[in-house]
Amino acid sequence: MSNHLPQSPLWRRTAVAAAAGLLLAAGAVHAQQSAGSINVRASKGATITIENKSIGVSRQLKANDDGAAQVSQLPSGTYTVTVTSATGSKDSKTVEVQAGQGSDAYFGTLQTVVITGSANRSLDVKSTESNQTLTKATIDRIPVIKDVTAVTLLAPGAVEGDGRIGQTGSRGGNVPSIGGASPAENAYYINGFNVTNIVNGVAFNQIPFEAIAEHQVKTGGYGAEFGRSLGGVISVNTKRGTNDFHGGVSASYSPEAWRGSSVYSERNAAGTWDLKNRPGGTSESKVNAWASGALIKDELFFFGILEGNNKSTNTYGNDRQTELTNTSPNYLVKLDWNITKSNLLELTAFSDKTTDYINTWVSPTKYGTAKGAYVGSEAYTYGGQNTVLKWTSWLTDDFNISAMYGRGDYSRSSDISSAACPIVRDQRVNPRLNYGCGTVLSVTDPTANDKREAFRLDGEYTMGNHQIRAGLDTEKYNVVDGTQYSGGTLYRIFNLANGSKLSNGYTNTSGSTMAYVEARTFKNGGTFLTKNSAWYVEDNYQVTKDVLVNAGIRNEQFTNNNANGDPFIDIKNTWAPRFGASWDVSGKGDLKVYGNLGRYYIPVYANTNVRLAGAETNYFDYYAYTGSIGAAPQQLPGMGATLGSRLTLSNGKTPDPKTVVDPDIKPMHQDELILGFQKALASNWSVGVKYTHRKLRDAMDDICNDEGPAAWAVKNGYTQAQADAIGGAIGHCFLYNAGRDLKANVDLNGTGTLSTVLIPASALQMPEPERLYDAIEITFERAWDKKWSFQGSYVYARSRGNTEGYVKSDIGQDDAGISQDFDYPGLMEGSYGDLPNDRQHTIKMFGSYALNNEWRIGGSLIAKSGRPKNCFGYYNGTTDTVSIQYGSSSFYCNGVPVPRGSMGRLEWTKEVNLQATYTPGWQKGLTFTIDALNIFNERGVRGVNEQGEFGVSTPDPAYGQPVADSIQKPRSFRLSGSYEF
């Protein structure tokens, strides 16, 4: 395996630019996302004291010859910075430290910018990260849904992911797309501990919302200590105790009666889709109780919170109705121990284990509330227990280290009473009709779970004008996973027009449209181990007092085992360089010009282990439909003559790990370039402009095309039997770098001996993967001064290419790393265009205003242009004969090419939220708030069914139907109150 850095055109152009003197930027100077830093400018040799009396933290150091000093690894909070000059004169400033950011304290004639109450700071001129950090106090002033994703979506460059991507039930579709990446390419942290679900990247552990102290979104430009993300890094830091005892209770209430109507979609006479009201909706209430304080003054502190939850959702469908309830409590405990003045030990323990209980009944009337026969129950458990231990030591004024160890559990277990009942669905009509006793399409392994164990070590040493940072980390995941169709087989009834062809090659020659049954059997599963590790080194060089230059390198390793415990992916030495600089133009911290260039890798998710290296059975049978439905409870469709032969995609065996992956495979990664500036203005205002360019490099995906490799083999001297073996090796689906040459280990002669075969990219007929993201971002902020604040952004962005990345939102497929992209060459014809997360225009604004000492109002606006539309149909080209096996999955529709994004766009979505808060003067600590979310009850559609055919030129009546999980949530009101003492 080659370890050198590929010399792509972007890197070559950048090297020339760097040689010409262009200053590009890198990640933040301060260490880790759970701590912050203070940068001080004073006089040469001045004594600097930094103190936070509420948590017993105090540091003292000397300014260097330029009068500069920095203290890192500081817990969030308010600090007093005191400078004592050589003459004995003193000056003090109050500085607010936020996790993952640097705060400045400039003394003398340098200006500062007031950002909160008595806390002053200038722009963070030592950081070139693109991030948005909101404190809990700021979040409380914004009318927003109380979850991590909703707050993340306030950041520039973040948009909602497809509603089908992510978890189901009460956490359904709860993941964002950041910077043009797929929703599966973000990393999530709590107090520095990675809580991203490793199966497919579209879930994460959470904490009680009232436990959040700070919420940070890094949308680009992060330094060498960060990896395993191509989208963004979402980092949450929790509250902690202080020397003062505090406690409180809070409650929120949002009943179904205060919400806009639930809706369903129906095609009108003009052929378009209308949203119509129906009964049903969600009621939710939460209660929190918390306490914090010092167990030992200045030394040992605690914070603890318990959250009670009561959520119920009633859904009334065409022929079924469901009731979901969730009453699972959550908790968090945080302990901070100042062992000495130079050693801090932190313990975080929390649980977000939650269970959705779902009951299903037959609906006698469409979208009505009357209950028919009881069908069955389901229970889904998510989340789990997490424990994080972190030690920080300031060994000298110039050298500090930190170590973190964490363990986490994430349950994905299920208990489904109808698991033995198959799903029977008539898709010839709209809305589609369901028969039988099945309640869910797929049944997961009842014991499915993930266990995470992680360790990291970081060090930071200041030597003159150089700040050297280095670290290493390792993560180990044990995954138990498996899926099968309810009852083992999915039965669907379709129409096939005369002359149309099925995926197995059967053609209807009856002279008229015929009805047929597709019976698909699918099952996979196993226990899998995944290991990720990395090390990094970074030098932050203060070239002058106003110019910082940064250079770093990150090296990552990824190992994935199959169901037998054997490695099938073992990638070492992926080099991710990060370069950059930041210029404090005026030397006063009020104008920063910055930029950065970096390479970022993402690990191979365990979903690839399950689908590619596990035991998987997947085949289709086709029958003529007799027109009858069998007896209850299963109500199987009447199946007559067999139409063609069985179409087998997987045979149920665990493959040899050497035969499913290119041994020279490289993980998916992208290069990123950012250039921008920030300017602090008068009256607490600041503005910024930034350009971002992202380009996807090597993409990992599976290829299932046997025809191209077999034909190439025959032309290049292999026997027909050997060519068939080569084609079969690739045809069972093989993981490689799409668009590149493929190296495979093949049993050419049926002897069990593997031979290496190098198949050129030209024989595979695949395009190189492309995903380009370009964005211009304009931001503005008027910081809170106890009277009012205002913040917002406008982003013009283009996301183009032939692959979204790790998932495929086009069809709601969250098979991270092995979507249907690049399976067959015919599926990639016409695939270049505007990608599903392309939102060309996004406007975000939010702010608050204090009317007086008791009343405050707030509001927010988010408006986005619509998503591009497609028409997917049966492949009707000539590149191969196998793409048609995937049914309505190609960029052919009605028998002709329909390139990506050529079917227009969905409408803009707009949402206005309002808030009013009352803090009565007659009772200190008491607060009442009412939030009106989506006050105008906009019901924008963010995604539609883009699969347009049942067979070649046989239209699907559900084409263009709004995806239920991608319809904008209705207007709701949330009443909340809290008392803190």
ROZA-842545 format. One line per 2 residues: number of its first residue (from 0); their letters; for each residue y, z, x of C-alpha. Coordinates in steps of 0.25 Angstrom, whole numbers. Example, Ala and Ser with C-alpha at 12.3 -4.5 7.8 and 13.67 -1.06 7.14 Angstrom:
BEGIN
0	AS	-18/31/49  -4/29/55
***
This chain:
BEGIN
0	MS	0/0/0  14/-4/5
2	NH	23/8/8  36/0/11
4	LP	47/-2/1  47/-15/-6
6	QS	59/-24/-1  64/-28/-15
8	PL	76/-36/-17  84/-24/-23
10	WR	80/-16/-10  84/-27/-1
12	RT	98/-29/-8  100/-14/-8
14	AV	97/-13/7  107/-24/10
16	AA	117/-17/1  115/-3/8
18	AA	117/-10/21  130/-15/16
20	GL	134/0/13  132/1/-2
22	LL	130/16/-5  119/18/-15
24	AA	114/32/-20  102/40/-22
26	GA	98/53/-30  105/66/-31
28	VH	107/75/-18  102/87/-25
30	AQ	88/90/-26  79/89/-39
32	QS	83/88/-53  82/103/-56
34	AG	93/108/-47  107/103/-43
36	SI	117/104/-32  131/107/-28
38	NV	139/99/-18  151/106/-12
40	RA	163/100/-5  172/110/2
42	SK	178/112/16  170/112/29
44	GA	161/124/32  165/131/19
46	TI	155/141/13  150/137/-1
48	TI	144/146/-10  136/141/-23
50	EN	133/152/-33  127/152/-47
52	KS	127/167/-51  120/165/-64
54	IG	107/161/-57  109/168/-44
56	VS	110/156/-35  119/156/-23
58	RQ	121/147/-11  130/147/1
60	LK	132/136/11  142/129/21
62	AN	150/116/19  147/106/29
64	DD	157/99/38  161/90/26
66	GA	163/102/17  151/98/9
68	AQ	139/107/4  128/105/-6
70	VS	118/115/-12  106/109/-20
72	QL	95/115/-28  104/123/-37
74	PS	99/127/-51  108/121/-62
76	GT	120/130/-66  134/134/-63
78	YT	138/137/-48  150/143/-41
80	VT	153/136/-28  162/144/-19
82	VT	168/138/-6  173/147/5
84	SA	181/140/16  182/143/30
86	TG	195/150/27  188/159/17
88	SK	195/153/4  186/151/-8
90	DS	185/141/-19  174/140/-30
92	KT	170/130/-41  160/131/-52
94	VE	149/120/-52  139/116/-62
96	VQ	125/112/-56  116/103/-64
98	AG	101/100/-60  100/87/-53
100	QG	114/85/-50  125/89/-39
102	SD	138/96/-42  150/96/-34
104	AY	159/107/-30  171/101/-22
106	FG	182/110/-16  196/108/-11
108	TL	203/96/-17  191/89/-22
110	QT	190/87/-37  180/92/-47
112	VV	176/88/-61  174/98/-71
114	IT	161/96/-79  158/109/-87
116	GS	167/121/-89  170/128/-76
118	AN	160/119/-69  166/108/-60
120	RS	160/97/-52  163/83/-47
122	LD	153/71/-48  140/73/-41
124	VK	144/64/-29  131/67/-22
126	ST	122/61/-33  119/47/-37
128	ES	109/50/-48  111/44/-61
130	NQ	109/56/-70  114/63/-82
132	TL	113/78/-83  116/86/-95
134	TK	116/101/-96  110/108/-108
136	AT	124/112/-112  128/97/-112
138	ID	116/93/-120  119/103/-131
140	RI	132/97/-133  126/83/-136
142	PV	119/80/-149  106/75/-144
144	IK	91/77/-147  86/89/-140
146	DV	76/83/-130  76/78/-116
148	TA	75/63/-119  87/63/-129
150	VT	96/70/-118  90/59/-108
152	LL	95/48/-117  109/53/-115
154	AP	109/48/-101  114/34/-97
156	GA	102/24/-96  92/32/-104
158	VE	88/26/-117  76/29/-127
160	GD	63/24/-124  54/17/-134
162	GR	50/27/-145  35/24/-143
164	IG	36/28/-128  33/42/-126
166	QT	27/54/-133  24/54/-148
168	GS	27/64/-159  38/74/-157
170	RG	41/69/-143  39/54/-146
172	GN	47/43/-138  54/53/-131
174	VP	57/46/-118  69/38/-113
176	SI	71/25/-104  80/27/-93
178	GG	86/16/-84  78/5/-90
180	AS	65/12/-86  54/14/-96
182	PA	53/27/-103  41/31/-95
184	EN	48/31/-82  57/44/-82
186	AY	54/57/-75  56/70/-82
188	YI	58/84/-75  60/98/-80
190	NG	66/107/-69  62/97/-59
192	FN	47/96/-64  42/82/-68
194	VT	38/83/-82  36/68/-85
196	NI	23/65/-92  14/57/-82
198	VN	6/50/-92  16/39/-95
200	GV	30/45/-92  34/46/-107
202	AF	33/61/-109  38/73/-102
204	NQ	38/89/-103  50/95/-110
206	IP	57/109/-111  64/115/-123
208	FE	77/108/-124  85/121/-124
210	AI	79/124/-110  86/112/-104
212	AE	98/115/-94  100/101/-89
214	HQ	95/88/-93  96/77/-82
216	VK	93/62/-83  92/54/-70
218	TG	94/40/-74  93/34/-60
220	GY	96/36/-45  88/48/-43
222	GA	85/52/-29  72/52/-20
224	EF	67/66/-26  65/59/-39
226	GR	54/48/-43  44/44/-53
228	SL	54/39/-62  60/25/-65
230	GG	68/29/-77  75/42/-76
232	VI	73/57/-72  75/67/-84
234	SV	77/81/-78  78/94/-87
236	NT	82/107/-81  80/120/-88
238	KR	89/132/-91  87/144/-82
240	GT	91/158/-82  103/165/-76
242	ND	108/179/-73  113/180/-87
244	FH	103/182/-99  104/171/-110
246	GG	95/169/-122  96/161/-135
248	VS	90/154/-146  92/140/-152
250	AS	87/132/-164  88/118/-169
252	YS	84/112/-182  84/97/-186
254	PE	76/95/-199  71/82/-205
256	AW	81/84/-217  93/82/-207
258	RG	88/69/-201  89/55/-205
260	SS	77/48/-212  65/44/-205
262	VY	63/29/-205  52/18/-205
264	SE	54/3/-203  51/-8/-212
266	RN	52/-23/-211  62/-29/-221
268	AA	63/-43/-228  71/-49/-217
270	GT	60/-45/-207  68/-34/-200
272	WD	65/-19/-200  72/-9/-208
274	LK	71/6/-206  69/14/-219
276	NR	69/29/-222  57/37/-224
278	PG	54/52/-226  51/60/-214
280	GT	57/65/-201  58/77/-191
282	SE	62/91/-192  64/99/-179
284	SK	68/113/-176  68/120/-162
286	VN	70/135/-158  73/140/-144
288	AW	74/154/-138  78/156/-124
290	AS	82/166/-114  86/166/-99
292	GA	91/176/-89  89/183/-76
294	LI	76/191/-74  82/196/-61
296	KD	97/194/-59  100/182/-49
298	EL	85/180/-46  76/178/-58
300	FF	80/170/-70  73/165/-83
302	FG	75/155/-94  65/154/-106
304	IL	65/146/-119  56/144/-130
306	EG	57/132/-140  51/132/-154
308	NN	50/118/-160  47/114/-175
310	KS	46/99/-177  41/91/-188
312	TN	41/76/-191  36/69/-204
314	TY	33/54/-203  30/46/-215
316	GN	24/32/-213  19/20/-220
318	DR	5/26/-222  5/39/-214
320	QT	14/51/-213  14/62/-202
322	EL	19/75/-199  22/80/-185
324	TN	25/95/-182  28/102/-168
326	TS	31/116/-167  27/118/-152
328	PN	36/128/-144  41/125/-130
330	YL	46/134/-119  52/135/-105
332	VK	54/146/-95  62/145/-82
334	LD	62/156/-71  72/155/-59
336	WN	70/165/-47  79/166/-36
338	IT	69/171/-26  80/172/-16
340	KS	94/166/-15  88/154/-8
342	NL	75/152/-17  74/149/-31
344	LE	61/148/-39  60/142/-53
346	LT	49/142/-64  50/133/-76
348	AF	39/134/-86  39/126/-100
350	SD	31/121/-111  33/109/-120
352	KT	19/108/-126  21/103/-140
354	TD	12/98/-151  14/88/-162
356	YI	6/90/-174  5/78/-183
358	NT	-2/76/-197  -4/63/-204
360	WV	-6/59/-218  -7/46/-226
362	SP	5/42/-233  3/37/-247
364	TK	16/30/-248  24/23/-237
366	YG	33/32/-229  31/43/-240
368	TA	30/58/-239  18/59/-248
370	KG	5/63/-240  -8/56/-242
372	AY	-21/60/-235  -21/68/-222
374	VG	-24/59/-210  -24/69/-198
376	SE	-17/77/-188  -13/76/-174
378	AY	-8/85/-163  -1/80/-150
380	TY	3/90/-139  13/86/-128
382	GG	19/94/-116  15/106/-109
384	QN	17/118/-100  25/115/-87
386	TV	28/125/-75  38/122/-64
388	LK	40/131/-52  52/127/-42
390	WT	56/134/-29  70/131/-22
392	SW	73/136/-9  87/135/-1
394	LT	81/137/13  95/135/20
396	DD	108/130/15  103/116/19
398	FN	89/116/15  82/119/2
400	IS	68/116/-4  62/116/-18
402	AM	48/116/-23  43/114/-37
404	YG	29/115/-43  26/111/-58
406	RG	14/110/-67  15/103/-81
408	DY	6/100/-93  8/89/-103
410	SR	-1/89/-115  -3/76/-123
412	SS	-15/81/-131  -18/77/-145
414	DI	-27/82/-157  -28/71/-167
416	SS	-37/73/-179  -38/58/-182
418	AA	-42/54/-168  -55/48/-172
420	CP	-48/39/-183  -44/25/-179
422	IV	-30/19/-182  -31/8/-192
424	RD	-18/0/-194  -15/-13/-202
426	QR	-4/-19/-194  -3/-32/-203
428	VN	8/-25/-211  20/-17/-209
430	PR	20/-5/-209  7/-5/-203
432	LN	-4/2/-211  -13/13/-205
434	YG	-27/16/-210  -37/27/-207
436	CG	-37/41/-202  -30/39/-188
438	TV	-17/45/-186  -13/41/-172
440	LS	-15/28/-164  -20/34/-151
442	VT	-26/47/-148  -24/54/-134
444	DP	-34/62/-127  -33/76/-134
446	TA	-32/83/-121  -22/73/-114
448	ND	-13/81/-105  -5/80/-91
450	KR	-4/91/-80  7/90/-70
452	EA	8/97/-57  20/94/-48
454	FR	26/99/-35  38/95/-27
456	LD	46/100/-15  60/96/-11
458	GE	69/100/1  84/97/4
460	YT	90/99/18  105/97/21
462	MG	108/92/35  122/89/38
464	NH	126/78/28  111/75/25
466	QI	104/81/13  89/78/15
468	RA	80/80/3  65/78/3
470	GL	54/82/-6  40/79/-12
472	DT	33/81/-25  19/79/-31
474	EK	15/78/-46  1/78/-51
476	YN	-3/75/-65  -17/76/-72
478	VV	-17/68/-85  -28/68/-96
480	DG	-25/57/-105  -32/47/-115
482	TQ	-30/39/-127  -38/32/-138
484	YS	-35/26/-151  -37/35/-163
486	GG	-52/33/-167  -54/25/-154
488	TL	-49/11/-160  -37/6/-166
490	YR	-38/-4/-178  -27/-13/-182
492	IF	-26/-24/-192  -18/-37/-189
494	NL	-16/-51/-194  -19/-63/-185
496	AN	-13/-76/-188  -21/-89/-188
498	GS	-21/-94/-174  -17/-81/-168
500	KL	-25/-74/-157  -29/-60/-154
502	SN	-29/-53/-141  -44/-55/-139
504	GY	-42/-70/-140  -47/-71/-155
506	TN	-39/-82/-163  -38/-82/-178
508	TS	-42/-96/-182  -45/-93/-197
510	GS	-33/-101/-202  -26/-89/-207
512	TM	-21/-75/-203  -32/-65/-202
514	AY	-32/-50/-201  -39/-43/-190
516	VE	-42/-29/-184  -39/-25/-170
518	AR	-48/-13/-165  -43/-8/-152
520	TF	-51/3/-145  -43/11/-134
522	KN	-46/24/-126  -43/29/-112
524	GG	-41/42/-105  -45/52/-94
526	TF	-39/62/-84  -30/57/-73
528	LT	-22/62/-61  -9/57/-56
530	KN	-1/62/-44  13/58/-40
532	SA	20/63/-27  32/60/-19
534	WY	41/64/-7  56/60/-5
536	VE	66/62/6  81/60/4
538	DN	94/61/12  107/63/6
540	YQ	118/60/17  132/64/15
542	VT	138/52/23  152/57/20
544	KD	157/68/11  158/58/0
546	VL	146/48/3  132/52/1
548	VN	121/43/5  106/45/1
550	AG	93/40/5  79/45/0
552	IR	65/40/-1  54/44/-11
554	NE	39/42/-9  30/43/-20
556	QF	15/43/-22  7/41/-35
558	TN	-8/43/-38  -15/41/-51
560	NN	-30/44/-54  -39/38/-64
562	AN	-48/45/-74  -59/47/-63
564	GD	-49/54/-54  -48/42/-44
566	PF	-34/37/-39  -31/23/-45
568	ID	-16/24/-41  -12/30/-27
570	IK	2/25/-23  8/31/-11
572	NT	22/29/-4  31/23/-14
574	WA	44/23/-7  56/26/-16
576	PR	69/25/-8  83/30/-14
578	FG	96/27/-7  110/30/-11
580	AS	124/36/-9  136/42/-17
582	WD	150/41/-14  161/52/-18
584	VS	172/42/-18  184/51/-19
586	GK	177/63/-12  181/71/-24
588	GD	168/69/-32  175/61/-43
590	LK	170/47/-40  156/44/-36
592	VY	150/31/-32  135/30/-31
594	GN	122/22/-31  108/23/-28
596	LG	96/14/-25  82/20/-27
598	RY	67/16/-30  59/24/-40
600	YI	44/25/-43  37/30/-55
602	PV	22/35/-55  10/29/-61
604	YA	9/37/-74  -5/43/-78
606	NT	-5/33/-90  -9/23/-80
608	NV	-21/32/-76  -25/33/-90
610	RL	-24/18/-94  -28/11/-81
612	AG	-37/21/-74  -43/28/-86
614	AE	-55/25/-95  -49/15/-105
616	TN	-55/8/-117  -47/-3/-123
618	YF	-52/-15/-132  -49/-23/-144
620	DY	-58/-28/-155  -53/-38/-166
622	YA	-59/-40/-180  -56/-48/-193
624	YT	-50/-38/-203  -58/-37/-216
626	GS	-46/-32/-224  -52/-19/-227
628	IG	-50/-5/-223  -61/5/-221
630	AA	-64/19/-227  -56/31/-224
632	PQ	-54/38/-215  -54/28/-204
634	QL	-51/15/-213  -55/5/-202
636	PG	-51/-9/-205  -62/-19/-209
638	MG	-66/-27/-197  -73/-40/-198
640	AT	-77/-51/-188  -73/-48/-174
642	LG	-62/-56/-169  -65/-60/-154
644	SR	-70/-51/-143  -66/-37/-139
646	LT	-54/-36/-131  -56/-26/-120
648	LS	-45/-21/-111  -52/-8/-105
650	NG	-66/-5/-105  -66/11/-105
652	KT	-70/13/-90  -62/20/-79
654	PD	-59/9/-69  -60/11/-54
656	PK	-47/15/-49  -47/5/-38
658	TV	-48/-6/-48  -36/-3/-58
660	VD	-24/-2/-48  -18/-11/-37
662	PD	-20/-2/-25  -6/-7/-20
664	IK	1/-3/-33  15/2/-32
666	PM	21/11/-43  32/6/-52
668	HQ	46/8/-46  60/3/-48
670	DE	72/2/-39  86/7/-44
672	LI	100/5/-40  112/13/-45
674	LG	127/11/-42  138/19/-49
676	FQ	150/28/-49  155/41/-56
678	KA	169/45/-58  175/59/-62
680	LA	187/57/-70  197/67/-75
682	SN	195/77/-87  180/78/-84
684	WS	177/64/-86  167/55/-77
686	VG	162/41/-78  152/33/-71
688	VK	146/19/-69  133/16/-64
690	YT	124/3/-62  109/5/-62
692	HR	99/-6/-57  84/-3/-58
694	KL	73/-13/-55  58/-10/-57
696	RD	49/-13/-45  34/-13/-45
698	AM	28/-10/-59  14/-4/-61
700	DD	7/-10/-73  -7/-14/-76
702	IC	-12/-29/-77  -23/-33/-86
704	ND	-23/-48/-83  -37/-53/-79
706	EG	-34/-68/-80  -24/-70/-69
708	PA	-32/-62/-58  -45/-69/-62
710	AW	-39/-83/-61  -33/-80/-48
712	AV	-46/-75/-42  -53/-87/-46
714	KN	-43/-96/-39  -43/-88/-27
716	GY	-58/-88/-23  -64/-77/-31
718	TQ	-77/-80/-40  -76/-80/-55
720	AQ	-83/-67/-55  -73/-61/-45
722	AD	-61/-67/-53  -67/-60/-65
724	AI	-68/-47/-58  -53/-48/-53
726	GG	-48/-52/-67  -56/-40/-73
728	AI	-51/-30/-63  -36/-34/-67
730	GH	-40/-36/-82  -44/-22/-84
732	CF	-29/-18/-81  -25/-16/-67
734	LY	-13/-8/-62  -4/-15/-52
736	NA	11/-19/-49  14/-29/-59
738	GR	19/-43/-54  13/-40/-40
740	DL	0/-44/-33  -12/-36/-38
742	KA	-22/-29/-29  -35/-26/-36
744	NV	-49/-20/-32  -59/-28/-39
746	DL	-74/-28/-39  -76/-43/-37
748	NG	-91/-44/-36  -95/-33/-46
750	TG	-101/-25/-34  -92/-13/-36
752	TL	-84/-16/-23  -69/-18/-25
754	ST	-62/-29/-18  -47/-30/-17
756	VL	-40/-42/-24  -26/-46/-22
758	IP	-21/-54/-34  -7/-60/-33
760	AS	3/-58/-43  3/-73/-47
762	AL	-11/-71/-52  -7/-60/-61
764	QM	4/-67/-67  13/-55/-69
766	PE	28/-54/-67  34/-44/-58
768	PE	39/-32/-66  53/-31/-69
770	RL	62/-20/-75  77/-21/-72
772	YD	87/-11/-76  102/-13/-74
774	AI	113/-3/-80  127/-1/-80
776	EI	130/14/-84  144/19/-88
778	TF	145/34/-90  156/44/-93
780	ER	157/59/-95  167/69/-99
782	AW	161/83/-95  161/95/-104
784	DK	172/104/-102  169/114/-114
786	KW	177/104/-122  171/91/-123
788	SF	162/81/-115  158/66/-116
790	QG	148/58/-109  142/44/-111
792	SY	137/31/-105  136/17/-107
794	VY	124/9/-101  123/-6/-100
796	AR	108/-8/-95  98/-20/-94
798	SR	83/-17/-93  75/-30/-91
800	GN	62/-34/-86  47/-36/-89
802	TE	42/-22/-90  48/-9/-95
804	GY	40/-1/-85  30/10/-87
806	VK	29/9/-102  31/-3/-112
808	SD	41/1/-123  40/-13/-129
810	IG	27/-8/-136  28/7/-135
812	QD	18/7/-123  19/19/-114
814	DA	7/16/-105  15/19/-93
816	GI	12/10/-82  2/1/-89
818	SQ	9/-5/-101  5/-19/-106
820	DF	16/-25/-97  9/-33/-85
822	DY	-5/-33/-92  -6/-48/-94
824	PG	4/-58/-88  6/-64/-102
826	LM	12/-51/-107  23/-52/-96
828	EG	28/-66/-101  42/-64/-106
830	SY	42/-49/-102  55/-50/-95
832	GD	67/-45/-103  75/-33/-108
834	LP	66/-21/-108  63/-11/-119
836	ND	72/-1/-113  84/-10/-111
838	RQ	96/-5/-118  108/-13/-114
840	HT	119/-4/-119  118/11/-120
842	IK	130/20/-124  129/35/-124
844	MF	140/46/-127  139/61/-129
846	GS	149/72/-129  154/85/-135
848	YA	167/91/-139  171/106/-141
850	LN	180/107/-154  182/122/-151
852	NE	175/134/-145  165/134/-156
854	WR	163/119/-160  158/107/-152
856	IG	154/93/-156  146/83/-149
858	GS	141/69/-150  133/58/-144
860	LI	131/43/-145  120/34/-140
862	AK	120/19/-142  110/9/-136
864	SG	108/-6/-138  94/-10/-143
866	RP	81/-13/-136  76/-27/-133
868	KN	66/-33/-143  53/-40/-140
870	CF	42/-47/-148  28/-45/-142
872	GY	16/-54/-146  3/-59/-142
874	YN	3/-67/-129  3/-82/-132
876	GT	6/-87/-118  -3/-94/-107
878	TD	-2/-85/-95  -14/-77/-99
880	TV	-24/-76/-110  -25/-60/-110
882	SI	-11/-56/-114  -14/-59/-128
884	QY	-24/-47/-128  -12/-37/-128
886	GS	-8/-42/-142  7/-41/-146
888	SS	11/-38/-132  17/-51/-125
890	FY	31/-57/-125  25/-68/-134
892	CN	28/-67/-149  24/-77/-160
894	GV	17/-85/-149  30/-87/-140
896	PV	36/-80/-129  46/-69/-133
898	PR	52/-63/-120  55/-48/-118
900	GS	68/-44/-126  70/-57/-133
902	MG	69/-52/-147  83/-46/-147
904	RL	86/-31/-147  86/-19/-156
906	EW	99/-14/-161  108/-3/-154
908	TK	104/11/-157  115/21/-159
910	EV	115/36/-161  127/46/-163
912	NL	124/61/-162  134/73/-166
914	QA	134/88/-163  142/100/-167
916	TY	140/113/-161  146/127/-165
918	TP	146/139/-156  152/150/-164
920	GW	162/159/-157  157/171/-165
922	QK	144/171/-158  142/168/-144
924	GL	130/159/-140  128/154/-154
926	TF	128/138/-156  125/129/-167
928	TI	124/114/-166  121/102/-175
930	DA	117/89/-170  118/76/-178
932	LN	109/66/-171  110/51/-174
934	IF	121/55/-184  122/41/-190
936	NE	106/40/-192  105/27/-183
938	RG	91/22/-184  91/12/-172
940	VR	78/6/-168  74/7/-153
942	GV	61/0/-153  53/-10/-162
944	NE	39/-15/-163  39/-27/-153
946	QG	25/-32/-155  26/-44/-164
948	EF	12/-50/-166  -2/-47/-171
950	GV	-7/-60/-164  -1/-73/-158
952	ST	10/-77/-169  5/-66/-178
954	PD	17/-57/-181  17/-42/-182
956	PA	24/-37/-194  28/-25/-187
958	YG	36/-32/-176  50/-27/-174
960	QP	47/-14/-182  55/-2/-176
962	VA	47/8/-168  47/21/-176
964	DS	49/29/-163  60/20/-159
966	IQ	69/22/-171  81/30/-169
968	KP	79/45/-174  87/48/-187
970	RS	99/56/-189  96/71/-187
972	FR	104/84/-187  100/96/-178
974	LS	105/110/-180  104/120/-169
976	GS	109/133/-165  108/142/-153
978	YE	111/156/-149  112/160/-134
980	F	115/174/-128
***
